[in-house]
Amino acid sequence: MKTNKTVAWVLTGLISLAFLGSAVGKFTANAEALKMAEQFGIDASTYLYIGIIELCCLILFIVPRTGILGSLLLSAYMGGAIATHLEHGQSIIAPCVVQTFLFLVAFYRFPELRKTLFNEK
């Protein structure tokens, strides 16, 4: 049982680092990141708001009591990233990999989510 919790927290830490790095990139808004955002039609202030939303969703994901809600919100966030990449003709491999890893972590971390979605007893 303790091993399962440890694995769940390690996986949560890994996915959290990915989202935290992305959010920090939006807060620091270096020239290269802003140039990429402009290709998507996103200005600097909107880019900052996206970072705030991402960080709020991540906090909800990390906190055990709100983890399922955070999982759903981060999934929606990644859906938006996938849609944006598709709209602008860019590869969707990276956001799909992150989305898949997020689902796997959520299913492992929250057995009640797995039971509800897969009708397990």
VMD Tcl script that builds the backbone (N, CA, C; Angstrom):
set m [mol new atoms 363]
animate dup $m
set s [atomselect $m all]
$s set {name element resname resid chain x y z} {
  {N N MET 1 A 0.830 -1.201 0.000}
  {CA C MET 1 A 0.000 0.000 0.000}
  {C C MET 1 A 0.871 1.259 0.000}
  {N N LYS 2 A 1.914 1.250 0.821}
  {CA C LYS 2 A 2.794 2.421 0.876}
  {C C LYS 2 A 3.532 2.608 -0.450}
  {N N THR 3 A 3.864 1.490 -1.095}
  {CA C THR 3 A 4.533 1.573 -2.393}
  {C C THR 3 A 3.631 2.237 -3.424}
  {N N ASN 4 A 2.338 1.895 -3.409}
  {CA C ASN 4 A 1.391 2.509 -4.347}
  {C C ASN 4 A 1.317 4.015 -4.153}
  {N N LYS 5 A 1.290 4.455 -2.899}
  {CA C LYS 5 A 1.237 5.895 -2.632}
  {C C LYS 5 A 2.514 6.580 -3.099}
  {N N THR 6 A 3.638 5.931 -2.864}
  {CA C THR 6 A 4.916 6.506 -3.288}
  {C C THR 6 A 4.966 6.637 -4.805}
  {N N VAL 7 A 4.555 5.584 -5.504}
  {CA C VAL 7 A 4.543 5.615 -6.968}
  {C C VAL 7 A 3.589 6.709 -7.459}
  {N N ALA 8 A 2.418 6.801 -6.825}
  {CA C ALA 8 A 1.440 7.822 -7.220}
  {C C ALA 8 A 2.020 9.219 -7.059}
  {N N TRP 9 A 2.727 9.472 -5.965}
  {CA C TRP 9 A 3.290 10.806 -5.745}
  {C C TRP 9 A 4.475 11.090 -6.660}
  {N N VAL 10 A 5.258 10.061 -6.983}
  {CA C VAL 10 A 6.362 10.257 -7.931}
  {C C VAL 10 A 5.799 10.604 -9.312}
  {N N LEU 11 A 4.772 9.865 -9.746}
  {CA C LEU 11 A 4.138 10.155 -11.034}
  {C C LEU 11 A 3.499 11.543 -11.035}
  {N N THR 12 A 2.858 11.891 -9.923}
  {CA C THR 12 A 2.262 13.228 -9.794}
  {C C THR 12 A 3.347 14.293 -9.890}
  {N N GLY 13 A 4.481 14.038 -9.265}
  {CA C GLY 13 A 5.595 14.984 -9.330}
  {C C GLY 13 A 6.125 15.160 -10.740}
  {N N LEU 14 A 6.209 14.066 -11.489}
  {CA C LEU 14 A 6.715 14.149 -12.861}
  {C C LEU 14 A 5.790 14.972 -13.755}
  {N N ILE 15 A 4.503 14.687 -13.688}
  {CA C ILE 15 A 3.560 15.437 -14.536}
  {C C ILE 15 A 3.476 16.890 -14.059}
  {N N SER 16 A 3.606 17.083 -12.749}
  {CA C SER 16 A 3.574 18.445 -12.203}
  {C C SER 16 A 4.763 19.264 -12.684}
  {N N LEU 17 A 5.919 18.635 -12.766}
  {CA C LEU 17 A 7.101 19.351 -13.264}
  {C C LEU 17 A 6.901 19.812 -14.705}
  {N N ALA 18 A 6.272 18.970 -15.519}
  {CA C ALA 18 A 6.025 19.346 -16.911}
  {C C ALA 18 A 5.105 20.567 -16.987}
  {N N PHE 19 A 3.994 20.522 -16.226}
  {CA C PHE 19 A 3.057 21.651 -16.261}
  {C C PHE 19 A 3.638 22.887 -15.587}
  {N N LEU 20 A 4.406 22.697 -14.517}
  {CA C LEU 20 A 5.023 23.834 -13.839}
  {C C LEU 20 A 6.026 24.523 -14.752}
  {N N GLY 21 A 6.815 23.731 -15.462}
  {CA C GLY 21 A 7.767 24.313 -16.413}
  {C C GLY 21 A 7.066 25.110 -17.498}
  {N N SER 22 A 5.942 24.573 -17.978}
  {CA C SER 22 A 5.165 25.277 -18.994}
  {C C SER 22 A 4.598 26.583 -18.445}
  {N N ALA 23 A 4.055 26.541 -17.230}
  {CA C ALA 23 A 3.472 27.742 -16.622}
  {C C ALA 23 A 4.548 28.796 -16.357}
  {N N VAL 24 A 5.689 28.374 -15.844}
  {CA C VAL 24 A 6.775 29.316 -15.570}
  {C C VAL 24 A 7.238 29.957 -16.871}
  {N N GLY 25 A 7.273 29.177 -17.939}
  {CA C GLY 25 A 7.626 29.733 -19.246}
  {C C GLY 25 A 6.668 30.832 -19.676}
  {N N LYS 26 A 5.412 30.672 -19.313}
  {CA C LYS 26 A 4.421 31.698 -19.660}
  {C C LYS 26 A 4.580 32.935 -18.772}
  {N N PHE 27 A 4.986 32.730 -17.513}
  {CA C PHE 27 A 5.189 33.870 -16.610}
  {C C PHE 27 A 6.433 34.667 -16.988}
  {N N THR 28 A 7.491 33.963 -17.374}
  {CA C THR 28 A 8.728 34.669 -17.726}
  {C C THR 28 A 8.635 35.272 -19.114}
  {N N ALA 29 A 7.850 34.642 -19.990}
  {CA C ALA 29 A 7.560 35.151 -21.340}
  {C C ALA 29 A 8.813 35.664 -22.048}
  {N N ASN 30 A 9.769 34.764 -22.249}
  {CA C ASN 30 A 10.960 35.169 -22.997}
  {C C ASN 30 A 10.600 35.407 -24.463}
  {N N ALA 31 A 11.517 35.981 -25.198}
  {CA C ALA 31 A 11.242 36.403 -26.573}
  {C C ALA 31 A 10.841 35.222 -27.457}
  {N N GLU 32 A 11.505 34.086 -27.291}
  {CA C GLU 32 A 11.192 32.915 -28.116}
  {C C GLU 32 A 9.785 32.391 -27.826}
  {N N ALA 33 A 9.413 32.344 -26.556}
  {CA C ALA 33 A 8.074 31.868 -26.183}
  {C C ALA 33 A 6.998 32.813 -26.705}
  {N N LEU 34 A 7.235 34.101 -26.591}
  {CA C LEU 34 A 6.263 35.072 -27.102}
  {C C LEU 34 A 6.139 35.004 -28.623}
  {N N LYS 35 A 7.260 34.741 -29.302}
  {CA C LYS 35 A 7.224 34.608 -30.752}
  {C C LYS 35 A 6.360 33.415 -31.149}
  {N N MET 36 A 6.510 32.298 -30.430}
  {CA C MET 36 A 5.702 31.113 -30.717}
  {C C MET 36 A 4.230 31.390 -30.409}
  {N N ALA 37 A 3.967 32.084 -29.311}
  {CA C ALA 37 A 2.584 32.418 -28.955}
  {C C ALA 37 A 1.957 33.321 -30.015}
  {N N GLU 38 A 2.723 34.259 -30.538}
  {CA C GLU 38 A 2.210 35.153 -31.577}
  {C C GLU 38 A 1.844 34.386 -32.840}
  {N N GLN 39 A 2.565 33.298 -33.120}
  {CA C GLN 39 A 2.214 32.454 -34.273}
  {C C GLN 39 A 0.833 31.835 -34.081}
  {N N PHE 40 A 0.450 31.623 -32.828}
  {CA C PHE 40 A -0.873 31.078 -32.515}
  {C C PHE 40 A -1.921 32.177 -32.384}
  {N N GLY 41 A -1.497 33.443 -32.510}
  {CA C GLY 41 A -2.434 34.554 -32.378}
  {C C GLY 41 A -2.678 34.955 -30.930}
  {N N ILE 42 A -1.708 34.669 -30.059}
  {CA C ILE 42 A -1.844 34.965 -28.630}
  {C C ILE 42 A -0.893 36.103 -28.276}
  {N N ASP 43 A -1.430 37.177 -27.671}
  {CA C ASP 43 A -0.568 38.293 -27.269}
  {C C ASP 43 A 0.012 38.032 -25.867}
  {N N ALA 44 A 0.895 38.905 -25.421}
  {CA C ALA 44 A 1.630 38.697 -24.161}
  {C C ALA 44 A 0.707 38.640 -22.952}
  {N N SER 45 A -0.299 39.494 -22.878}
  {CA C SER 45 A -1.183 39.483 -21.705}
  {C C SER 45 A -2.038 38.222 -21.672}
  {N N THR 46 A -2.507 37.787 -22.817}
  {CA C THR 46 A -3.281 36.538 -22.876}
  {C C THR 46 A -2.398 35.358 -22.500}
  {N N TYR 47 A -1.159 35.384 -22.942}
  {CA C TYR 47 A -0.192 34.326 -22.623}
  {C C TYR 47 A -0.009 34.225 -21.107}
  {N N LEU 48 A 0.039 35.367 -20.428}
  {CA C LEU 48 A 0.154 35.379 -18.967}
  {C C LEU 48 A -1.087 34.772 -18.327}
  {N N TYR 49 A -2.263 35.132 -18.820}
  {CA C TYR 49 A -3.511 34.573 -18.276}
  {C C TYR 49 A -3.566 33.053 -18.467}
  {N N ILE 50 A -3.083 32.580 -19.592}
  {CA C ILE 50 A -3.046 31.135 -19.828}
  {C C ILE 50 A -2.135 30.463 -18.803}
  {N N GLY 51 A -1.015 31.095 -18.486}
  {CA C GLY 51 A -0.118 30.567 -17.460}
  {C C GLY 51 A -0.772 30.518 -16.092}
  {N N ILE 52 A -1.542 31.546 -15.752}
  {CA C ILE 52 A -2.252 31.571 -14.469}
  {C C ILE 52 A -3.275 30.442 -14.409}
  {N N ILE 53 A -4.020 30.255 -15.492}
  {CA C ILE 53 A -5.007 29.172 -15.545}
  {C C ILE 53 A -4.316 27.822 -15.405}
  {N N GLU 54 A -3.218 27.653 -16.107}
  {CA C GLU 54 A -2.480 26.395 -16.036}
  {C C GLU 54 A -1.989 26.117 -14.617}
  {N N LEU 55 A -1.469 27.131 -13.956}
  {CA C LEU 55 A -0.973 26.961 -12.598}
  {C C LEU 55 A -2.108 26.643 -11.623}
  {N N CYS 56 A -3.246 27.300 -11.767}
  {CA C CYS 56 A -4.402 27.012 -10.898}
  {C C CYS 56 A -4.883 25.574 -11.072}
  {N N CYS 57 A -4.955 25.121 -12.319}
  {CA C CYS 57 A -5.357 23.734 -12.579}
  {C C CYS 57 A -4.351 22.756 -11.980}
  {N N LEU 58 A -3.078 23.097 -12.084}
  {CA C LEU 58 A -2.028 22.235 -11.529}
  {C C LEU 58 A -2.139 22.145 -10.013}
  {N N ILE 59 A -2.386 23.258 -9.351}
  {CA C ILE 59 A -2.542 23.241 -7.892}
  {C C ILE 59 A -3.717 22.350 -7.505}
  {N N LEU 60 A -4.827 22.477 -8.229}
  {CA C LEU 60 A -5.977 21.613 -7.955}
  {C C LEU 60 A -5.623 20.146 -8.166}
  {N N PHE 61 A -4.800 19.846 -9.151}
  {CA C PHE 61 A -4.377 18.472 -9.419}
  {C C PHE 61 A -3.502 17.923 -8.297}
  {N N ILE 62 A -2.608 18.731 -7.783}
  {CA C ILE 62 A -1.667 18.268 -6.757}
  {C C ILE 62 A -2.357 18.015 -5.427}
  {N N VAL 63 A -3.286 18.873 -5.035}
  {CA C VAL 63 A -3.978 18.731 -3.750}
  {C C VAL 63 A -4.867 17.488 -3.808}
  {N N PRO 64 A -4.670 16.530 -2.907}
  {CA C PRO 64 A -5.430 15.279 -2.974}
  {C C PRO 64 A -6.953 15.466 -2.989}
  {N N ARG 65 A -7.458 16.382 -2.206}
  {CA C ARG 65 A -8.912 16.575 -2.110}
  {C C ARG 65 A -9.525 17.080 -3.421}
  {N N THR 66 A -8.773 17.831 -4.192}
  {CA C THR 66 A -9.279 18.396 -5.449}
  {C C THR 66 A -8.589 17.782 -6.670}
  {N N GLY 67 A -7.896 16.684 -6.471}
  {CA C GLY 67 A -7.092 16.074 -7.528}
  {C C GLY 67 A -7.873 15.656 -8.760}
  {N N ILE 68 A -9.066 15.082 -8.559}
  {CA C ILE 68 A -9.848 14.651 -9.720}
  {C C ILE 68 A -10.293 15.861 -10.532}
  {N N LEU 69 A -10.753 16.903 -9.856}
  {CA C LEU 69 A -11.129 18.134 -10.556}
  {C C LEU 69 A -9.933 18.697 -11.325}
  {N N GLY 70 A -8.770 18.720 -10.679}
  {CA C GLY 70 A -7.560 19.195 -11.346}
  {C C GLY 70 A -7.207 18.351 -12.555}
  {N N SER 71 A -7.405 17.031 -12.444}
  {CA C SER 71 A -7.142 16.136 -13.576}
  {C C SER 71 A -8.040 16.485 -14.757}
  {N N LEU 72 A -9.306 16.704 -14.466}
  {CA C LEU 72 A -10.247 17.044 -15.537}
  {C C LEU 72 A -9.906 18.396 -16.168}
  {N N LEU 73 A -9.552 19.367 -15.336}
  {CA C LEU 73 A -9.217 20.687 -15.863}
  {C C LEU 73 A -7.921 20.672 -16.678}
  {N N LEU 74 A -6.926 19.923 -16.202}
  {CA C LEU 74 A -5.686 19.812 -16.974}
  {C C LEU 74 A -5.930 19.069 -18.292}
  {N N SER 75 A -6.828 18.101 -18.268}
  {CA C SER 75 A -7.183 17.392 -19.508}
  {C C SER 75 A -7.840 18.352 -20.491}
  {N N ALA 76 A -8.724 19.193 -19.992}
  {CA C ALA 76 A -9.363 20.190 -20.854}
  {C C ALA 76 A -8.324 21.170 -21.389}
  {N N TYR 77 A -7.394 21.569 -20.544}
  {CA C TYR 77 A -6.322 22.476 -20.952}
  {C C TYR 77 A -5.507 21.855 -22.083}
  {N N MET 78 A -5.171 20.570 -21.926}
  {CA C MET 78 A -4.397 19.892 -22.963}
  {C C MET 78 A -5.221 19.704 -24.232}
  {N N GLY 79 A -6.526 19.519 -24.092}
  {CA C GLY 79 A -7.391 19.459 -25.268}
  {C C GLY 79 A -7.317 20.752 -26.060}
  {N N GLY 80 A -7.268 21.869 -25.346}
  {CA C GLY 80 A -7.115 23.163 -26.006}
  {C C GLY 80 A -5.768 23.279 -26.706}
  {N N ALA 81 A -4.733 22.755 -26.074}
  {CA C ALA 81 A -3.400 22.780 -26.691}
  {C C ALA 81 A -3.383 21.935 -27.966}
  {N N ILE 82 A -4.016 20.773 -27.901}
  {CA C ILE 82 A -4.078 19.902 -29.074}
  {C C ILE 82 A -4.851 20.591 -30.207}
  {N N ALA 83 A -5.976 21.198 -29.858}
  {CA C ALA 83 A -6.778 21.897 -30.865}
  {C C ALA 83 A -6.002 23.058 -31.483}
  {N N THR 84 A -5.271 23.793 -30.677}
  {CA C THR 84 A -4.477 24.915 -31.178}
  {C C THR 84 A -3.391 24.430 -32.123}
  {N N HIS 85 A -2.732 23.340 -31.764}
  {CA C HIS 85 A -1.695 22.789 -32.633}
  {C C HIS 85 A -2.292 22.314 -33.953}
  {N N LEU 86 A -3.448 21.663 -33.888}
  {CA C LEU 86 A -4.101 21.211 -35.121}
  {C C LEU 86 A -4.481 22.392 -36.008}
  {N N GLU 87 A -5.017 23.435 -35.392}
  {CA C GLU 87 A -5.457 24.612 -36.138}
  {C C GLU 87 A -4.314 25.281 -36.890}
  {N N HIS 88 A -3.114 25.206 -36.308}
  {CA C HIS 88 A -1.967 25.895 -36.914}
  {C C HIS 88 A -1.012 24.939 -37.615}
  {N N GLY 89 A -1.467 23.711 -37.859}
  {CA C GLY 89 A -0.673 22.763 -38.639}
  {C C GLY 89 A 0.593 22.285 -37.970}
  {N N GLN 90 A 0.611 22.280 -36.651}
  {CA C GLN 90 A 1.791 21.812 -35.928}
  {C C GLN 90 A 1.566 20.400 -35.409}
  {N N SER 91 A 2.640 19.732 -35.075}
  {CA C SER 91 A 2.567 18.366 -34.576}
  {C C SER 91 A 1.821 18.320 -33.241}
  {N N ILE 92 A 0.973 17.315 -33.104}
  {CA C ILE 92 A 0.230 17.156 -31.847}
  {C C ILE 92 A 0.812 16.042 -30.983}
  {N N ILE 93 A 1.956 15.523 -31.376}
  {CA C ILE 93 A 2.536 14.399 -30.637}
  {C C ILE 93 A 2.843 14.787 -29.195}
  {N N ALA 94 A 3.536 15.890 -28.972}
  {CA C ALA 94 A 3.913 16.278 -27.602}
  {C C ALA 94 A 2.695 16.487 -26.700}
  {N N PRO 95 A 1.692 17.287 -27.106}
  {CA C PRO 95 A 0.542 17.436 -26.210}
  {C C PRO 95 A -0.241 16.141 -26.020}
  {N N CYS 96 A -0.261 15.273 -27.020}
  {CA C CYS 96 A -0.953 13.988 -26.859}
  {C C CYS 96 A -0.215 13.084 -25.875}
  {N N VAL 97 A 1.106 13.118 -25.903}
  {CA C VAL 97 A 1.893 12.323 -24.954}
  {C C VAL 97 A 1.653 12.831 -23.531}
  {N N VAL 98 A 1.662 14.146 -23.354}
  {CA C VAL 98 A 1.406 14.719 -22.027}
  {C C VAL 98 A -0.005 14.355 -21.564}
  {N N GLN 99 A -0.981 14.457 -22.454}
  {CA C GLN 99 A -2.370 14.124 -22.124}
  {C C GLN 99 A -2.495 12.655 -21.716}
  {N N THR 100 A -1.862 11.768 -22.452}
  {CA C THR 100 A -1.903 10.341 -22.132}
  {C C THR 100 A -1.260 10.068 -20.780}
  {N N PHE 101 A -0.105 10.673 -20.536}
  {CA C PHE 101 A 0.569 10.483 -19.252}
  {C C PHE 101 A -0.284 11.029 -18.114}
  {N N LEU 102 A -0.938 12.157 -18.342}
  {CA C LEU 102 A -1.835 12.733 -17.336}
  {C C LEU 102 A -2.966 11.767 -17.004}
  {N N PHE 103 A -3.583 11.169 -18.034}
  {CA C PHE 103 A -4.644 10.189 -17.802}
  {C C PHE 103 A -4.134 8.998 -16.998}
  {N N LEU 104 A -2.970 8.485 -17.367}
  {CA C LEU 104 A -2.413 7.330 -16.665}
  {C C LEU 104 A -2.144 7.652 -15.202}
  {N N VAL 105 A -1.591 8.814 -14.942}
  {CA C VAL 105 A -1.326 9.226 -13.559}
  {C C VAL 105 A -2.634 9.374 -12.786}
  {N N ALA 106 A -3.633 10.001 -13.400}
  {CA C ALA 106 A -4.927 10.191 -12.733}
  {C C ALA 106 A -5.585 8.844 -12.432}
  {N N PHE 107 A -5.544 7.912 -13.389}
  {CA C PHE 107 A -6.144 6.600 -13.165}
  {C C PHE 107 A -5.418 5.838 -12.066}
  {N N TYR 108 A -4.110 5.977 -12.008}
  {CA C TYR 108 A -3.338 5.292 -10.969}
  {C C TYR 108 A -3.556 5.950 -9.607}
  {N N ARG 109 A -3.553 7.248 -9.598}
  {CA C ARG 109 A -3.639 7.990 -8.338}
  {C C ARG 109 A -5.034 7.960 -7.726}
  {N N PHE 110 A -6.068 7.944 -8.550}
  {CA C PHE 110 A -7.441 8.014 -8.063}
  {C C PHE 110 A -8.214 6.768 -8.471}
  {N N PRO 111 A -8.206 5.733 -7.631}
  {CA C PRO 111 A -8.927 4.500 -7.972}
  {C C PRO 111 A -10.419 4.736 -8.183}
  {N N GLU 112 A -10.984 5.711 -7.472}
  {CA C GLU 112 A -12.412 6.001 -7.643}
  {C C GLU 112 A -12.717 6.519 -9.042}
  {N N LEU 113 A -11.787 7.216 -9.650}
  {CA C LEU 113 A -11.954 7.686 -11.022}
  {C C LEU 113 A -11.961 6.495 -11.981}
  {N N ARG 114 A -11.039 5.593 -11.775}
  {CA C ARG 114 A -10.959 4.385 -12.596}
  {C C ARG 114 A -12.232 3.554 -12.461}
  {N N LYS 115 A -12.714 3.413 -11.238}
  {CA C LYS 115 A -13.926 2.625 -10.989}
  {C C LYS 115 A -15.141 3.263 -11.668}
  {N N THR 116 A -15.240 4.575 -11.600}
  {CA C THR 116 A -16.381 5.263 -12.205}
  {C C THR 116 A -16.351 5.168 -13.722}
  {N N LEU 117 A -15.193 5.414 -14.317}
  {CA C LEU 117 A -15.100 5.435 -15.780}
  {C C LEU 117 A -15.195 4.054 -16.403}
  {N N PHE 118 A -14.653 3.050 -15.725}
  {CA C PHE 118 A -14.627 1.706 -16.292}
  {C C PHE 118 A -15.627 0.760 -15.646}
  {N N ASN 119 A -16.504 1.319 -14.810}
  {CA C ASN 119 A -17.574 0.553 -14.172}
  {C C ASN 119 A -17.031 -0.675 -13.437}
  {N N GLU 120 A -15.889 -0.487 -12.765}
  {CA C GLU 120 A -15.299 -1.560 -11.975}
  {C C GLU 120 A -16.010 -1.652 -10.636}
  {N N LYS 121 A -15.954 -2.788 -10.030}
  {CA C LYS 121 A -16.570 -2.982 -8.711}
  {C C LYS 121 A -15.539 -2.927 -7.633}
}
mol reanalyze $m
mol bondsrecalc $m
mol representation Tube
mol addrep $m
